[in-house]
Amino acid sequence: MINEIFSMNGYGLYVWPAFIFTLISFASLFLITKLQLLKEKRKFTDKFGSLDSEKLKIVESQQTNRRILEDILSSKI
């Protein structure tokens, strides 16, 4: 039963490497995207972390910035 799954009537030799290549590609793409997101969050925190209260209100009023700030605040908890 297991051998049939792996051999796939002779096509397993072609299917499994393609599947593994796809899996590795998706995993690396996910990791690269996650690392870039963390890098951008750090840039955002460095830029907007030390704002005065007036500028902070403007930043909080923007939806995208508000979501990033919520993520930063919730990750510190």
PDB file with SEQRES, HELIX, SHEET and CRYST1 records, atoms N, CA, C and O in Angstrom:
SEQRES   1 A   77  MET ILE ASN GLU ILE PHE SER MET ASN GLY TYR GLY LEU          
SEQRES   2 A   77  TYR VAL TRP PRO ALA PHE ILE PHE THR LEU ILE SER PHE          
SEQRES   3 A   77  ALA SER LEU PHE LEU ILE THR LYS LEU GLN LEU LEU LYS          
SEQRES   4 A   77  GLU LYS ARG LYS PHE THR ASP LYS PHE GLY SER LEU ASP          
SEQRES   5 A   77  SER GLU LYS LEU LYS ILE VAL GLU SER GLN GLN THR ASN          
SEQRES   6 A   77  ARG ARG ILE LEU GLU ASP ILE LEU SER SER LYS ILE              
HELIX    1 AA1 ILE A    2  SER A    7  1                                   6    
HELIX    2 AA2 MET A    8  GLY A   10  5                                   3    
HELIX    3 AA3 GLY A   12  PHE A   48  1                                  37    
HELIX    4 AA4 SER A   53  SER A   61  1                                   9    
HELIX    5 AA5 GLN A   63  LYS A   76  1                                  14    
CRYST1    1.000    1.000    1.000  90.00  90.00  90.00 P 1           1          
ATOM      1  N   MET A   1       0.822  -1.198   0.000  1.00  0.00           N  
ATOM      2  CA  MET A   1       0.000   0.000   0.000  1.00  0.00           C  
ATOM      3  C   MET A   1       0.870   1.267   0.000  1.00  0.00           C  
ATOM      4  O   MET A   1       0.684   2.162  -0.824  1.00  0.00           O  
ATOM      5  N   ILE A   2       1.811   1.322   0.932  1.00  0.00           N  
ATOM      6  CA  ILE A   2       2.691   2.486   1.017  1.00  0.00           C  
ATOM      7  C   ILE A   2       3.581   2.581  -0.222  1.00  0.00           C  
ATOM      8  O   ILE A   2       3.818   3.669  -0.746  1.00  0.00           O  
ATOM      9  N   ASN A   3       4.070   1.424  -0.682  1.00  0.00           N  
ATOM     10  CA  ASN A   3       4.934   1.436  -1.873  1.00  0.00           C  
ATOM     11  C   ASN A   3       4.179   1.950  -3.090  1.00  0.00           C  
ATOM     12  O   ASN A   3       4.756   2.621  -3.945  1.00  0.00           O  
ATOM     13  N   GLU A   4       2.885   1.637  -3.169  1.00  0.00           N  
ATOM     14  CA  GLU A   4       2.080   2.117  -4.295  1.00  0.00           C  
ATOM     15  C   GLU A   4       1.939   3.638  -4.263  1.00  0.00           C  
ATOM     16  O   GLU A   4       1.948   4.300  -5.301  1.00  0.00           O  
ATOM     17  N   ILE A   5       1.809   4.174  -3.053  1.00  0.00           N  
ATOM     18  CA  ILE A   5       1.702   5.637  -2.914  1.00  0.00           C  
ATOM     19  C   ILE A   5       2.999   6.307  -3.362  1.00  0.00           C  
ATOM     20  O   ILE A   5       2.979   7.318  -4.064  1.00  0.00           O  
ATOM     21  N   PHE A   6       4.115   5.735  -2.951  1.00  0.00           N  
ATOM     22  CA  PHE A   6       5.396   6.331  -3.310  1.00  0.00           C  
ATOM     23  C   PHE A   6       5.748   6.118  -4.779  1.00  0.00           C  
ATOM     24  O   PHE A   6       6.326   7.002  -5.410  1.00  0.00           O  
ATOM     25  N   SER A   7       5.408   4.964  -5.324  1.00  0.00           N  
ATOM     26  CA  SER A   7       5.787   4.694  -6.721  1.00  0.00           C  
ATOM     27  C   SER A   7       4.812   5.311  -7.717  1.00  0.00           C  
ATOM     28  O   SER A   7       5.221   5.697  -8.813  1.00  0.00           O  
ATOM     29  N   MET A   8       3.537   5.413  -7.364  1.00  0.00           N  
ATOM     30  CA  MET A   8       2.510   6.006  -8.236  1.00  0.00           C  
ATOM     31  C   MET A   8       2.574   5.441  -9.653  1.00  0.00           C  
ATOM     32  O   MET A   8       2.587   6.181 -10.637  1.00  0.00           O  
ATOM     33  N   ASN A   9       2.613   4.139  -9.728  1.00  0.00           N  
ATOM     34  CA  ASN A   9       2.671   3.436 -11.017  1.00  0.00           C  
ATOM     35  C   ASN A   9       3.844   3.900 -11.889  1.00  0.00           C  
ATOM     36  O   ASN A   9       3.710   4.008 -13.108  1.00  0.00           O  
ATOM     37  N   GLY A  10       4.975   4.169 -11.271  1.00  0.00           N  
ATOM     38  CA  GLY A  10       6.158   4.571 -12.016  1.00  0.00           C  
ATOM     39  C   GLY A  10       6.337   6.070 -12.142  1.00  0.00           C  
ATOM     40  O   GLY A  10       7.402   6.530 -12.552  1.00  0.00           O  
ATOM     41  N   TYR A  11       5.312   6.845 -11.796  1.00  0.00           N  
ATOM     42  CA  TYR A  11       5.402   8.299 -11.921  1.00  0.00           C  
ATOM     43  C   TYR A  11       5.902   8.986 -10.651  1.00  0.00           C  
ATOM     44  O   TYR A  11       6.170  10.188 -10.651  1.00  0.00           O  
ATOM     45  N   GLY A  12       6.024   8.227  -9.590  1.00  0.00           N  
ATOM     46  CA  GLY A  12       6.481   8.793  -8.326  1.00  0.00           C  
ATOM     47  C   GLY A  12       7.864   9.399  -8.412  1.00  0.00           C  
ATOM     48  O   GLY A  12       8.178  10.355  -7.703  1.00  0.00           O  
ATOM     49  N   LEU A  13       8.690   8.841  -9.282  1.00  0.00           N  
ATOM     50  CA  LEU A  13      10.037   9.362  -9.474  1.00  0.00           C  
ATOM     51  C   LEU A  13      10.010  10.809  -9.952  1.00  0.00           C  
ATOM     52  O   LEU A  13      10.943  11.566  -9.685  1.00  0.00           O  
ATOM     53  N   TYR A  14       8.956  11.196 -10.652  1.00  0.00           N  
ATOM     54  CA  TYR A  14       8.823  12.557 -11.166  1.00  0.00           C  
ATOM     55  C   TYR A  14       7.949  13.439 -10.279  1.00  0.00           C  
ATOM     56  O   TYR A  14       8.181  14.641 -10.146  1.00  0.00           O  
ATOM     57  N   VAL A  15       6.945  12.817  -9.681  1.00  0.00           N  
ATOM     58  CA  VAL A  15       5.971  13.581  -8.894  1.00  0.00           C  
ATOM     59  C   VAL A  15       6.550  14.032  -7.566  1.00  0.00           C  
ATOM     60  O   VAL A  15       6.404  15.198  -7.199  1.00  0.00           O  
ATOM     61  N   TRP A  16       7.209  13.130  -6.829  1.00  0.00           N  
ATOM     62  CA  TRP A  16       7.687  13.478  -5.494  1.00  0.00           C  
ATOM     63  C   TRP A  16       8.761  14.559  -5.503  1.00  0.00           C  
ATOM     64  O   TRP A  16       8.699  15.454  -4.660  1.00  0.00           O  
ATOM     65  N   PRO A  17       9.742  14.531  -6.402  1.00  0.00           N  
ATOM     66  CA  PRO A  17      10.691  15.666  -6.430  1.00  0.00           C  
ATOM     67  C   PRO A  17      10.015  16.997  -6.758  1.00  0.00           C  
ATOM     68  O   PRO A  17      10.379  18.038  -6.211  1.00  0.00           O  
ATOM     69  N   ALA A  18       9.019  16.954  -7.662  1.00  0.00           N  
ATOM     70  CA  ALA A  18       8.301  18.192  -7.981  1.00  0.00           C  
ATOM     71  C   ALA A  18       7.528  18.684  -6.764  1.00  0.00           C  
ATOM     72  O   ALA A  18       7.485  19.885  -6.496  1.00  0.00           O  
ATOM     73  N   PHE A  19       6.922  17.765  -6.034  1.00  0.00           N  
ATOM     74  CA  PHE A  19       6.183  18.121  -4.818  1.00  0.00           C  
ATOM     75  C   PHE A  19       7.125  18.705  -3.771  1.00  0.00           C  
ATOM     76  O   PHE A  19       6.806  19.716  -3.145  1.00  0.00           O  
ATOM     77  N   ILE A  20       8.277  18.080  -3.577  1.00  0.00           N  
ATOM     78  CA  ILE A  20       9.247  18.563  -2.585  1.00  0.00           C  
ATOM     79  C   ILE A  20       9.787  19.931  -2.994  1.00  0.00           C  
ATOM     80  O   ILE A  20       9.932  20.816  -2.151  1.00  0.00           O  
ATOM     81  N   PHE A  21      10.083  20.111  -4.281  1.00  0.00           N  
ATOM     82  CA  PHE A  21      10.555  21.409  -4.774  1.00  0.00           C  
ATOM     83  C   PHE A  21       9.520  22.499  -4.508  1.00  0.00           C  
ATOM     84  O   PHE A  21       9.866  23.597  -4.070  1.00  0.00           O  
ATOM     85  N   THR A  22       8.252  22.194  -4.775  1.00  0.00           N  
ATOM     86  CA  THR A  22       7.177  23.162  -4.537  1.00  0.00           C  
ATOM     87  C   THR A  22       7.057  23.482  -3.062  1.00  0.00           C  
ATOM     88  O   THR A  22       6.906  24.645  -2.689  1.00  0.00           O  
ATOM     89  N   LEU A  23       7.121  22.471  -2.226  1.00  0.00           N  
ATOM     90  CA  LEU A  23       7.021  22.675  -0.783  1.00  0.00           C  
ATOM     91  C   LEU A  23       8.168  23.543  -0.268  1.00  0.00           C  
ATOM     92  O   LEU A  23       7.955  24.447   0.540  1.00  0.00           O  
ATOM     93  N   ILE A  24       9.371  23.266  -0.734  1.00  0.00           N  
ATOM     94  CA  ILE A  24      10.533  24.067  -0.320  1.00  0.00           C  
ATOM     95  C   ILE A  24      10.408  25.507  -0.834  1.00  0.00           C  
ATOM     96  O   ILE A  24      10.755  26.453  -0.127  1.00  0.00           O  
ATOM     97  N   SER A  25       9.918  25.667  -2.054  1.00  0.00           N  
ATOM     98  CA  SER A  25       9.732  27.013  -2.609  1.00  0.00           C  
ATOM     99  C   SER A  25       8.727  27.814  -1.795  1.00  0.00           C  
ATOM    100  O   SER A  25       8.972  28.978  -1.479  1.00  0.00           O  
ATOM    101  N   PHE A  26       7.604  27.204  -1.455  1.00  0.00           N  
ATOM    102  CA  PHE A  26       6.591  27.896  -0.652  1.00  0.00           C  
ATOM    103  C   PHE A  26       7.126  28.240   0.732  1.00  0.00           C  
ATOM    104  O   PHE A  26       6.886  29.338   1.235  1.00  0.00           O  
ATOM    105  N   ALA A  27       7.847  27.311   1.351  1.00  0.00           N  
ATOM    106  CA  ALA A  27       8.395  27.569   2.678  1.00  0.00           C  
ATOM    107  C   ALA A  27       9.411  28.705   2.646  1.00  0.00           C  
ATOM    108  O   ALA A  27       9.410  29.564   3.528  1.00  0.00           O  
ATOM    109  N   SER A  28      10.279  28.713   1.636  1.00  0.00           N  
ATOM    110  CA  SER A  28      11.271  29.786   1.559  1.00  0.00           C  
ATOM    111  C   SER A  28      10.603  31.125   1.261  1.00  0.00           C  
ATOM    112  O   SER A  28      11.008  32.153   1.803  1.00  0.00           O  
ATOM    113  N   LEU A  29       9.589  31.121   0.408  1.00  0.00           N  
ATOM    114  CA  LEU A  29       8.859  32.356   0.135  1.00  0.00           C  
ATOM    115  C   LEU A  29       8.185  32.877   1.396  1.00  0.00           C  
ATOM    116  O   LEU A  29       8.194  34.082   1.648  1.00  0.00           O  
ATOM    117  N   PHE A  30       7.601  31.989   2.189  1.00  0.00           N  
ATOM    118  CA  PHE A  30       6.975  32.391   3.445  1.00  0.00           C  
ATOM    119  C   PHE A  30       8.002  32.998   4.388  1.00  0.00           C  
ATOM    120  O   PHE A  30       7.762  34.052   4.977  1.00  0.00           O  
ATOM    121  N   LEU A  31       9.148  32.334   4.535  1.00  0.00           N  
ATOM    122  CA  LEU A  31      10.173  32.849   5.452  1.00  0.00           C  
ATOM    123  C   LEU A  31      10.729  34.192   4.998  1.00  0.00           C  
ATOM    124  O   LEU A  31      10.937  35.089   5.814  1.00  0.00           O  
ATOM    125  N   ILE A  32      10.967  34.329   3.709  1.00  0.00           N  
ATOM    126  CA  ILE A  32      11.479  35.601   3.189  1.00  0.00           C  
ATOM    127  C   ILE A  32      10.472  36.722   3.433  1.00  0.00           C  
ATOM    128  O   ILE A  32      10.843  37.822   3.843  1.00  0.00           O  
ATOM    129  N   THR A  33       9.192  36.434   3.175  1.00  0.00           N  
ATOM    130  CA  THR A  33       8.149  37.441   3.389  1.00  0.00           C  
ATOM    131  C   THR A  33       8.039  37.803   4.865  1.00  0.00           C  
ATOM    132  O   THR A  33       7.886  38.976   5.209  1.00  0.00           O  
ATOM    133  N   LYS A  34       8.114  36.808   5.730  1.00  0.00           N  
ATOM    134  CA  LYS A  34       8.026  37.065   7.174  1.00  0.00           C  
ATOM    135  C   LYS A  34       9.203  37.911   7.654  1.00  0.00           C  
ATOM    136  O   LYS A  34       9.027  38.820   8.465  1.00  0.00           O  
ATOM    137  N   LEU A  35      10.402  37.612   7.155  1.00  0.00           N  
ATOM    138  CA  LEU A  35      11.569  38.403   7.545  1.00  0.00           C  
ATOM    139  C   LEU A  35      11.470  39.835   7.042  1.00  0.00           C  
ATOM    140  O   LEU A  35      11.851  40.768   7.749  1.00  0.00           O  
ATOM    141  N   GLN A  36      10.963  40.018   5.832  1.00  0.00           N  
ATOM    142  CA  GLN A  36      10.779  41.371   5.306  1.00  0.00           C  
ATOM    143  C   GLN A  36       9.736  42.134   6.111  1.00  0.00           C  
ATOM    144  O   GLN A  36       9.894  43.332   6.350  1.00  0.00           O  
ATOM    145  N   LEU A  37       8.673  41.456   6.532  1.00  0.00           N  
ATOM    146  CA  LEU A  37       7.657  42.105   7.353  1.00  0.00           C  
ATOM    147  C   LEU A  37       8.247  42.553   8.681  1.00  0.00           C  
ATOM    148  O   LEU A  37       7.985  43.671   9.126  1.00  0.00           O  
ATOM    149  N   LEU A  38       9.031  41.704   9.314  1.00  0.00           N  
ATOM    150  CA  LEU A  38       9.658  42.091  10.581  1.00  0.00           C  
ATOM    151  C   LEU A  38      10.611  43.266  10.388  1.00  0.00           C  
ATOM    152  O   LEU A  38      10.681  44.160  11.233  1.00  0.00           O  
ATOM    153  N   LYS A  39      11.342  43.263   9.277  1.00  0.00           N  
ATOM    154  CA  LYS A  39      12.255  44.370   8.978  1.00  0.00           C  
ATOM    155  C   LYS A  39      11.479  45.668   8.806  1.00  0.00           C  
ATOM    156  O   LYS A  39      11.877  46.705   9.336  1.00  0.00           O  
ATOM    157  N   GLU A  40      10.372  45.617   8.068  1.00  0.00           N  
ATOM    158  CA  GLU A  40       9.554  46.814   7.860  1.00  0.00           C  
ATOM    159  C   GLU A  40       8.904  47.274   9.163  1.00  0.00           C  
ATOM    160  O   GLU A  40       8.770  48.475   9.397  1.00  0.00           O  
ATOM    161  N   LYS A  41       8.503  46.337  10.004  1.00  0.00           N  
ATOM    162  CA  LYS A  41       7.937  46.728  11.304  1.00  0.00           C  
ATOM    163  C   LYS A  41       8.976  47.447  12.159  1.00  0.00           C  
ATOM    164  O   LYS A  41       8.668  48.426  12.839  1.00  0.00           O  
ATOM    165  N   ARG A  42      10.214  46.946  12.116  1.00  0.00           N  
ATOM    166  CA  ARG A  42      11.278  47.628  12.869  1.00  0.00           C  
ATOM    167  C   ARG A  42      11.526  49.027  12.334  1.00  0.00           C  
ATOM    168  O   ARG A  42      11.713  49.968  13.105  1.00  0.00           O  
ATOM    169  N   LYS A  43      11.526  49.165  11.005  1.00  0.00           N  
ATOM    170  CA  LYS A  43      11.689  50.499  10.411  1.00  0.00           C  
ATOM    171  C   LYS A  43      10.558  51.419  10.848  1.00  0.00           C  
ATOM    172  O   LYS A  43      10.786  52.576  11.201  1.00  0.00           O  
ATOM    173  N   PHE A  44       9.348  50.900  10.821  1.00  0.00           N  
ATOM    174  CA  PHE A  44       8.187  51.685  11.214  1.00  0.00           C  
ATOM    175  C   PHE A  44       8.290  52.107  12.676  1.00  0.00           C  
ATOM    176  O   PHE A  44       8.009  53.256  13.018  1.00  0.00           O  
ATOM    177  N   THR A  45       8.692  51.175  13.535  1.00  0.00           N  
ATOM    178  CA  THR A  45       8.832  51.491  14.955  1.00  0.00           C  
ATOM    179  C   THR A  45       9.919  52.529  15.176  1.00  0.00           C  
ATOM    180  O   THR A  45       9.760  53.440  15.988  1.00  0.00           O  
ATOM    181  N   ASP A  46      11.011  52.393  14.459  1.00  0.00           N  
ATOM    182  CA  ASP A  46      12.090  53.384  14.597  1.00  0.00           C  
ATOM    183  C   ASP A  46      11.634  54.772  14.150  1.00  0.00           C  
ATOM    184  O   ASP A  46      11.987  55.783  14.757  1.00  0.00           O  
ATOM    185  N   LYS A  47      10.844  54.799  13.077  1.00  0.00           N  
ATOM    186  CA  LYS A  47      10.422  56.090  12.531  1.00  0.00           C  
ATOM    187  C   LYS A  47       9.307  56.715  13.355  1.00  0.00           C  
ATOM    188  O   LYS A  47       9.346  57.912  13.638  1.00  0.00           O  
ATOM    189  N   PHE A  48       8.322  55.929  13.740  1.00  0.00           N  
ATOM    190  CA  PHE A  48       7.144  56.477  14.397  1.00  0.00           C  
ATOM    191  C   PHE A  48       7.080  56.188  15.896  1.00  0.00           C  
ATOM    192  O   PHE A  48       6.115  56.576  16.555  1.00  0.00           O  
ATOM    193  N   GLY A  49       8.071  55.528  16.433  1.00  0.00           N  
ATOM    194  CA  GLY A  49       8.064  55.193  17.851  1.00  0.00           C  
ATOM    195  C   GLY A  49       8.262  56.394  18.750  1.00  0.00           C  
ATOM    196  O   GLY A  49       7.810  56.382  19.895  1.00  0.00           O  
ATOM    197  N   SER A  50       8.924  57.427  18.268  1.00  0.00           N  
ATOM    198  CA  SER A  50       9.229  58.582  19.112  1.00  0.00           C  
ATOM    199  C   SER A  50       8.507  59.844  18.631  1.00  0.00           C  
ATOM    200  O   SER A  50       9.079  60.934  18.650  1.00  0.00           O  
ATOM    201  N   LEU A  51       7.272  59.696  18.208  1.00  0.00           N  
ATOM    202  CA  LEU A  51       6.502  60.849  17.744  1.00  0.00           C  
ATOM    203  C   LEU A  51       5.901  61.608  18.923  1.00  0.00           C  
ATOM    204  O   LEU A  51       5.638  61.026  19.975  1.00  0.00           O  
ATOM    205  N   ASP A  52       5.688  62.899  18.742  1.00  0.00           N  
ATOM    206  CA  ASP A  52       4.972  63.654  19.753  1.00  0.00           C  
ATOM    207  C   ASP A  52       3.478  63.288  19.653  1.00  0.00           C  
ATOM    208  O   ASP A  52       3.062  62.608  18.715  1.00  0.00           O  
ATOM    209  N   SER A  53       2.700  63.736  20.606  1.00  0.00           N  
ATOM    210  CA  SER A  53       1.304  63.290  20.699  1.00  0.00           C  
ATOM    211  C   SER A  53       0.458  63.735  19.503  1.00  0.00           C  
ATOM    212  O   SER A  53      -0.448  63.011  19.091  1.00  0.00           O  
ATOM    213  N   GLU A  54       0.739  64.905  18.944  1.00  0.00           N  
ATOM    214  CA  GLU A  54      -0.052  65.391  17.806  1.00  0.00           C  
ATOM    215  C   GLU A  54       0.175  64.523  16.565  1.00  0.00           C  
ATOM    216  O   GLU A  54      -0.779  64.120  15.898  1.00  0.00           O  
ATOM    217  N   LYS A  55       1.435  64.242  16.264  1.00  0.00           N  
ATOM    218  CA  LYS A  55       1.736  63.397  15.106  1.00  0.00           C  
ATOM    219  C   LYS A  55       1.255  61.965  15.339  1.00  0.00           C  
ATOM    220  O   LYS A  55       0.847  61.288  14.395  1.00  0.00           O  
ATOM    221  N   LEU A  56       1.301  61.506  16.573  1.00  0.00           N  
ATOM    222  CA  LEU A  56       0.841  60.160  16.891  1.00  0.00           C  
ATOM    223  C   LEU A  56      -0.649  60.018  16.622  1.00  0.00           C  
ATOM    224  O   LEU A  56      -1.092  58.968  16.156  1.00  0.00           O  
ATOM    225  N   LYS A  57      -1.429  61.053  16.904  1.00  0.00           N  
ATOM    226  CA  LYS A  57      -2.860  61.016  16.617  1.00  0.00           C  
ATOM    227  C   LYS A  57      -3.120  60.909  15.119  1.00  0.00           C  
ATOM    228  O   LYS A  57      -4.028  60.193  14.696  1.00  0.00           O  
ATOM    229  N   ILE A  58      -2.333  61.613  14.318  1.00  0.00           N  
ATOM    230  CA  ILE A  58      -2.477  61.541  12.856  1.00  0.00           C  
ATOM    231  C   ILE A  58      -2.145  60.131  12.368  1.00  0.00           C  
ATOM    232  O   ILE A  58      -2.851  59.576  11.527  1.00  0.00           O  
ATOM    233  N   VAL A  59      -1.078  59.566  12.896  1.00  0.00           N  
ATOM    234  CA  VAL A  59      -0.681  58.216  12.488  1.00  0.00           C  
ATOM    235  C   VAL A  59      -1.743  57.203  12.903  1.00  0.00           C  
ATOM    236  O   VAL A  59      -2.069  56.298  12.135  1.00  0.00           O  
ATOM    237  N   GLU A  60      -2.284  57.350  14.113  1.00  0.00           N  
ATOM    238  CA  GLU A  60      -3.296  56.406  14.597  1.00  0.00           C  
ATOM    239  C   GLU A  60      -4.590  56.511  13.810  1.00  0.00           C  
ATOM    240  O   GLU A  60      -5.354  55.547  13.755  1.00  0.00           O  
ATOM    241  N   SER A  61      -4.853  57.653  13.204  1.00  0.00           N  
ATOM    242  CA  SER A  61      -6.083  57.808  12.439  1.00  0.00           C  
ATOM    243  C   SER A  61      -6.039  57.054  11.110  1.00  0.00           C  
ATOM    244  O   SER A  61      -7.087  56.769  10.529  1.00  0.00           O  
ATOM    245  N   GLN A  62      -4.872  56.736  10.635  1.00  0.00           N  
ATOM    246  CA  GLN A  62      -4.746  55.990   9.386  1.00  0.00           C  
ATOM    247  C   GLN A  62      -4.871  54.498   9.689  1.00  0.00           C  
ATOM    248  O   GLN A  62      -4.208  53.988  10.592  1.00  0.00           O  
ATOM    249  N   GLN A  63      -5.710  53.807   8.943  1.00  0.00           N  
ATOM    250  CA  GLN A  63      -6.047  52.420   9.242  1.00  0.00           C  
ATOM    251  C   GLN A  63      -4.822  51.494   9.195  1.00  0.00           C  
ATOM    252  O   GLN A  63      -4.636  50.678  10.097  1.00  0.00           O  
ATOM    253  N   THR A  64      -4.014  51.609   8.185  1.00  0.00           N  
ATOM    254  CA  THR A  64      -2.854  50.727   8.056  1.00  0.00           C  
ATOM    255  C   THR A  64      -1.892  50.924   9.216  1.00  0.00           C  
ATOM    256  O   THR A  64      -1.425  49.959   9.822  1.00  0.00           O  
ATOM    257  N   ASN A  65      -1.604  52.168   9.515  1.00  0.00           N  
ATOM    258  CA  ASN A  65      -0.691  52.457  10.617  1.00  0.00           C  
ATOM    259  C   ASN A  65      -1.279  52.007  11.948  1.00  0.00           C  
ATOM    260  O   ASN A  65      -0.555  51.535  12.825  1.00  0.00           O  
ATOM    261  N   ARG A  66      -2.590  52.153  12.095  1.00  0.00           N  
ATOM    262  CA  ARG A  66      -3.237  51.738  13.333  1.00  0.00           C  
ATOM    263  C   ARG A  66      -3.097  50.225  13.530  1.00  0.00           C  
ATOM    264  O   ARG A  66      -2.848  49.765  14.644  1.00  0.00           O  
ATOM    265  N   ARG A  67      -3.254  49.458  12.457  1.00  0.00           N  
ATOM    266  CA  ARG A  67      -3.120  48.002  12.569  1.00  0.00           C  
ATOM    267  C   ARG A  67      -1.690  47.620  12.943  1.00  0.00           C  
ATOM    268  O   ARG A  67      -1.486  46.720  13.758  1.00  0.00           O  
ATOM    269  N   ILE A  68      -0.701  48.291  12.358  1.00  0.00           N  
ATOM    270  CA  ILE A  68       0.694  47.989  12.673  1.00  0.00           C  
ATOM    271  C   ILE A  68       0.986  48.348  14.120  1.00  0.00           C  
ATOM    272  O   ILE A  68       1.654  47.593  14.827  1.00  0.00           O  
ATOM    273  N   LEU A  69       0.488  49.500  14.563  1.00  0.00           N  
ATOM    274  CA  LEU A  69       0.695  49.898  15.958  1.00  0.00           C  
ATOM    275  C   LEU A  69       0.029  48.916  16.917  1.00  0.00           C  
ATOM    276  O   LEU A  69       0.594  48.602  17.965  1.00  0.00           O  
ATOM    277  N   GLU A  70      -1.159  48.429  16.575  1.00  0.00           N  
ATOM    278  CA  GLU A  70      -1.836  47.444  17.415  1.00  0.00           C  
ATOM    279  C   GLU A  70      -1.016  46.170  17.501  1.00  0.00           C  
ATOM    280  O   GLU A  70      -0.903  45.575  18.572  1.00  0.00           O  
ATOM    281  N   ASP A  71      -0.440  45.745  16.378  1.00  0.00           N  
ATOM    282  CA  ASP A  71       0.393  44.554  16.379  1.00  0.00           C  
ATOM    283  C   ASP A  71       1.617  44.748  17.252  1.00  0.00           C  
ATOM    284  O   ASP A  71       2.008  43.849  17.997  1.00  0.00           O  
ATOM    285  N   ILE A  72       2.224  45.926  17.158  1.00  0.00           N  
ATOM    286  CA  ILE A  72       3.423  46.203  17.957  1.00  0.00           C  
ATOM    287  C   ILE A  72       3.060  46.220  19.436  1.00  0.00           C  
ATOM    288  O   ILE A  72       3.771  45.642  20.258  1.00  0.00           O  
ATOM    289  N   LEU A  73       1.970  46.873  19.774  1.00  0.00           N  
ATOM    290  CA  LEU A  73       1.577  46.948  21.184  1.00  0.00           C  
ATOM    291  C   LEU A  73       1.185  45.585  21.732  1.00  0.00           C  
ATOM    292  O   LEU A  73       1.504  45.261  22.876  1.00  0.00           O  
ATOM    293  N   SER A  74       0.500  44.788  20.927  1.00  0.00           N  
ATOM    294  CA  SER A  74       0.075  43.473  21.410  1.00  0.00           C  
ATOM    295  C   SER A  74       1.258  42.512  21.513  1.00  0.00           C  
ATOM    296  O   SER A  74       1.227  41.595  22.334  1.00  0.00           O  
ATOM    297  N   SER A  75       2.295  42.700  20.702  1.00  0.00           N  
ATOM    298  CA  SER A  75       3.446  41.805  20.783  1.00  0.00           C  
ATOM    299  C   SER A  75       4.300  42.113  22.001  1.00  0.00           C  
ATOM    300  O   SER A  75       5.060  41.253  22.446  1.00  0.00           O  
ATOM    301  N   LYS A  76       4.196  43.320  22.552  1.00  0.00           N  
ATOM    302  CA  LYS A  76       4.969  43.669  23.750  1.00  0.00           C  
ATOM    303  C   LYS A  76       4.339  43.123  25.017  1.00  0.00           C  
ATOM    304  O   LYS A  76       4.994  43.048  26.057  1.00  0.00           O  
ATOM    305  N   ILE A  77       3.070  42.740  24.937  1.00  0.00           N  
ATOM    306  CA  ILE A  77       2.351  42.280  26.128  1.00  0.00           C  
ATOM    307  C   ILE A  77       2.731  40.882  26.487  1.00  0.00           C  
ATOM    308  O   ILE A  77       2.221  40.335  27.465  1.00  0.00           O  
TER     309      ILE A  77                                                      
END                                                                             
